């Protein structure tokens, strides 16, 4: 049996198959790249389903502002985006509380997920690709 890493997903909106043979001489960057590309479509699908829950326009606008501030050397807005505080917290709250069937626990989990979305988008915007799996 061949030693390696295999990843396969076969869903209606997400099909992906990746394989990397392992000999013991792999550059860690190869493995990281495989894992990152394996989840690319998943990242897109997460955004797609979040947008079905409600408009992310306010969150996306704050992320864009934070990226611009970061590139000018101002870390204050970047920290607020990454922590989900201030205006970002106010933008996240209505979406996290949008489903009347959700109890406090589910709302808290959705808040955490929206913070992860903001972190993911911010990191992409400053040129540091990051998948949701790396946000745990």
Protein Blocks (a to p, Z undefined) as FASTA:
>chain_A
ZZddddddddfklccddddddehlacfklmmmmmmmmmmmmmmmmmmmmmmnoccklmmm
mmmmmmmmmmnopaklmmmmmnopajllmmmmmmmmmpmkbcfklmmmmmmmmmmmmmmm
mmmmnopacdfklmZZ
